């Protein structure tokens, strides 16, 4: 297939902006011949909701929340790539809705393939580390030098809720609520409108405080209210939350949104976990001096039916669970909330993890690959995000500040491995049936390969590759050269998990950037036989894309 050519009409504003950023105006975009094949990496999965029996107020409430989510999605378009909006306008103008180039561009929220290490699929420069948060030519050294030379700017520069802009020969931090004022004001209006449509006082409080947070970039009270709210019919996550999009610093938060309907029966089944969070902290395999001193905090669990997602949550990698808030002050003083999207979990297990496992897991262990085993792993992964250090030991420095660009993959790896270790505690104390041991380990093995397919440009993907290499080295996972299958060594696996958990927890406790870098260097390479295994999965989808359908009448 030859290259497709998309002509972009330039304008004075575009030329001026390009000149300002030191980049040439893109006159035409050479569309890679494999765009249609890239789309085939996704399993398009219908997700429907019948709200025909909802009251008029509930229908309007749900509609207002979805509209607020769409505004968060619009802000995210500003944060992914500095020239994103001009490209989007041109593609929308030049391409029909069903054109694969347009379709994939919107799936990725930009011209970079998020499940292929952010490889450009248009004729654009390689993706910068800066996203839309900093000037595209900014380096980490320049960023750090500025606030060292201008200490009064340090707090604003290190805030998760500011953009960094060039102003003349200097730099300035611009609060999100000013930079995105048009969309923030509209989003606030939607949340306030929704708050008038509910009799749920906790939800009303969450919506009002979240609206105020959007207007001030102060989310403390909104996050506290969200953690403390009783489960009701609806739940939401909305605002600037995760920092994965900021590849320069892992500091700046990207806007995202999720609107869900609560599955009360499924949520209630997880409540038993809440009484064991303090025990899980003490069970962590690293010295007691580094453990949380107040681990017996509020932990709530919510299982939702996903009905809308936007921003970071919908682009490329699809979330199936989330542990929030990220504010270490709230986590260490009040607690956290674990959210699971049941229809998203089903879509990933049925369409992705199970087919991958069937291809690569040893035949005699395949009966142990199960949906329940995978769900348990995901549940404990989210619990483990709240376990372990949140500040560098003996300081008030949050771990993400200390580990900077390495934080995302270290934290995701910690959650995976500390979560597996926590499953051991649950089995040994009969919180979960001890007979689930093999299902936990084999289901995790299948999920490793699923996650590695995101590439090392994604924190989850890099974490999975590091774990696989570590377990192969320790003999906890083995590879059969003849069958080309992988198997868990059940006798060695728990001890290997404890060893890797200790290393990751100590890196976080000490904020040891060099130690994290050394761990990455040692285990991030992909052996040839693993690469061959990954190549054998090319006909299986890498992730799912939700196709929402709400039946209003």
PyMOL commands that set and color helices and strands:
alter all, ss='L'
color gray80, all
select helices_A, chain A and resi 12-20+35-39+56-80+84-94+100-108+140-149+151-157+176-179+181-195+201-216+220-228+264-274+277-283+288-290+312-314+328-333+342-360+366-368+371-385+399-428+434-452+459-474+490-510+513-523+528-535
alter helices_A, ss='H'
color red, helices_A
select strands_A, chain A and resi 4-7+28-31+42-50+112-113+119-120+162-167+170-175+234-242+254-262+298-311+321-324+335-341+477-480+485-488+543-551
alter strands_A, ss='S'
color yellow, strands_A
deselect
rebuild
show_as cartoon
